């Protein structure tokens, strides 16, 4: 297995105006390229910059249909919402206040691709993410990288999935804890999983591999266990937290999403859904356990495609009790409504 080393960005800040690479990672990249070997740079964020922000009023440029900031892309230059595909040009002035002090903050794979080629001599970089991997391009990019036409592969989690590149001896992970910020109880599990996968791309040939992880929190347990390839240690620690908080595998979950084009009407229906659930749960005998209700609360992404979204989360240690309550709810909900909608998701995979 490759050796994994942390770069603590609290004490070794990234260099330059773009602030993407630490001195340690740049030095390792330069050495790797000089030896005629290859490297992978992993960042689970596509695009050139994360969002556009107005320095005058402090407002990011958001999608008109979804309550998220639009992502900046360079080729061609545009702003795109990755939830509803709404696209627009880059404005010269802030739509909210009219100020021309609009700047790009954050970074994605496009910017990493450009910066590494600019900072490290001899780099021939290619990018692999969902923007570049459509219509057969995925196989072409991977084949060209494997043949040595490129010596640095920049990408999102697509680059971590089972690829075998004998020439890759270095993997650099930028902003490792980004996935930990997701509002999902599986965030640590997914972070451990993706770091373990991407680290496994280094040193698959005759030469030893190394991994450099840039992070502001090197003591975070998912990162630490990933660094030592310790699945059992991670599983024990994560399982303890899941048990204390009542999450799978120690409870069953159901997520109920209430959405509508009218936010007020959707919120009122979400309140009624919770009232129904409380009534139905109260009808069940105490011996069957109890259901814990959380919400309704605004979803992590409050609006998608013009619909306001509220979420109710149910936790229960009894599968049969949870199913009985949800079955009663499904028979009570109004039918054939287009303005509001209720979706019941048992064992939800996506918590956003």
HELIX and SHEET records of a PDB file:
HELIX    1   1 UNK A   23  UNK A   34  1                                  12    
HELIX    2   2 UNK A  109  UNK A  119  1                                  11    
HELIX    3   3 UNK A  137  UNK A  147  1                                  11    
HELIX    4   4 UNK A  157  UNK A  160  5                                   4    
HELIX    5   5 UNK A  176  UNK A  181  5                                   6    
HELIX    6   6 UNK A  187  UNK A  199  1                                  13    
HELIX    7   7 UNK A  221  UNK A  227  1                                   7    
HELIX    8   8 UNK A  231  UNK A  245  1                                  15    
HELIX    9   9 UNK A  263  UNK A  282  1                                  20    
HELIX   10  10 UNK A  286  UNK A  288  5                                   3    
HELIX   11  11 UNK A  319  UNK A  332  1                                  14    
SHEET    1   A 6 UNK A   3  UNK A   8  0                                        
SHEET    2   A 6 UNK A 210  UNK A 215  1                                        
SHEET    3   A 6 UNK A 168  UNK A 173  1                                        
SHEET    4   A 6 UNK A  38  UNK A  42  1                                        
SHEET    5   A 6 UNK A 152  UNK A 155  1                                        
SHEET    6   A 6 UNK A 125  UNK A 128  1                                        
SHEET    1   B 2 UNK A  51  UNK A  54  0                                        
SHEET    2   B 2 UNK A 102  UNK A 105 -1                                        
SHEET    1   C 3 UNK A  71  UNK A  73  0                                        
SHEET    2   C 3 UNK A  78  UNK A  80 -1                                        
SHEET    3   C 3 UNK A  87  UNK A  88 -1                                        
SHEET    1   D 4 UNK A 291  UNK A 304  0                                        
SHEET    2   D 4 UNK A 307  UNK A 316 -1                                        
SHEET    3   D 4 UNK A 252  UNK A 260 -1                                        
SHEET    4   D 4 UNK A 340  UNK A 346 -1                                        
END                                                                             
